[in-house]
Amino acid sequence: MSDDEEVKKIREQKEELLKKMIAEPQMPPNILYIDTVDQFNELIETYKDQIIIIDFWAEWCGPCKMFGPIFEAAQKKWGHEIVFAKLDTEKLPGVAQQLQVMGIPMVMFIKGKKEIHRQAGALPRQHFEDLLKRVKEAVDRAEKGSMYS
């Protein structure tokens, strides 16, 4: 292979990598707070290829306040693999109603613009960690299976 061909090949590889980096959104460094319907829709669209977990909560909810630090700690550990967001049901009651959120706190997992799991209640830290792991593993297995079918 000549030097010109090698340089061309390297350039093409770099261009492909850049296209991929631009096409795939970077994982947010912190929890995303959803305050509008547009923000909710943007979250679901932007991160459609990622697992998204939304914590449905309200300021007046005692169990929600107990679960908040657990959710925040999990984001620090899992934020490189899962997008974490919080939605105040008092600010966006229409979204909560449309998604049939009947009680809070409640976490909903979304992937590919579809709900894949939901869990009600203020889970203890270890139970929440186990839930994150189970959902992530189930998604990974499903995606691996679809690659071979």
N, C-alpha and C positions, 0 to 999 in steps of 0.2 A: 504494500500500500504506500502510495507516495505521501509526502508531507502535506500536500494540498488536500488530498482525499481524507487524511487523518484529521486535519484541522476542520474540514467540512463536517465530518462525522461528529466530532466533539461539539461543534457549534449546533448541530441539529439536536444532539442529546441535551444540551443546555437549554435550547429553545423549548423542547418538550417538557423539561423539568419546570421551567418558568411558567409555561401554559398551565401545567398541573397545579402549581402553587397559587396562581391567580384564580383558577377555577374553584379550588377547594378553600373554603373560608377557614381562617385560623381559629382555633379554639379560644373562646373568650377567657381572659385571665381571672375574672371574678364572676360572681353570681350576677345574672342579668335580671333587672327588675322591670316587669312588664306593667306599664301604667296606661297603655292605650290599646285599642283593638288593632291599630296599625302595627304597633310594636309586637303584639302577639303574632299577627300574620307574618311579619318580617322574620321573627324568630323561627317559625315553622318552615318558612321557605328557605331562609339562609342556611339553616343547619339540617336540612331534610335528610342528608346522608349520615348524620350523626345521631346518637341516642341523645334525646333531650329529656330531662326530668324537670317537671314543674311542681313547685310546692305551692298549693292553694292554701291561703291563710287569711287571717284578719287580725287587726290590732287588738280587738276585744277578746280574742280567743286565748285562754290560758294555756291549753295544750299546744297551741301553735307557737306560743312564746317559749315553751319548754323544748319544742322540736327545732326551733330556729338555729341554736348553736350546733346541734347535731348535723343539720343540713349544711351549715357553713363549714364545719370541719370536714365533712365528706367531700365538699367541693375542692378543698385544698388537696385532698388525696386523689380524687378521681377526675378533677377538672381537665386533665390532659386527654381523657377518653370520653367523657360525658359532659354535655352542656347543661349547666344548672341555671334554673330561672325560678323566680318567685312571682306569684300573681296574687294581689290583694283582692279578695272576692268582694269587698266593699267598694272598691274603685271600679271593678269590671264585673258587676253582677250578671250582665248579659252573656259574657264569655263563660262564666262558671255555670250558668243555667244551660247554655247551649251544649256544654260538655257534660252535663248531668252530674255536676259536683253536688252531692247531697249533704255532705258533712265535711268539716275541716278539723284538723289539718288532713290534707290528702295529697299524695304525690301521684303524678301521672307520668308515665314514660311514653315518649313518642319517637317514632322512627319512620322515615319515609312519609311524613305527613299523616301517619296513622297512629292511633293509640295502641300500644302493645301490652301495657300493664297499668294497673292502678292499685294503690294501697291506701286505705284510710287509717287514721289514727297516728298519734305521736309515738313513733317507734323508738325503742331504746337504741343507743348508738350501735351496738353489735348486730341487732336485728336489721337495722337499716343498712349497715355495711354488707351483711349477708344478702339482703335483697338486691343491692346494687350489683354484687358479684353474680348472683343467679341470673338477673336480667341481662347483664353484659355477656355472660357465657351462652345464654339461650340465643341472643342475637348473633353472636359469633358462629354458633353451630348452624343456625338457619342460613346465614350468609355463605358459610363454607359448603353446606349442602346444595345451595342453589347454584354454586359455581360448577358443580359436577353433574347437574341434572340437565 
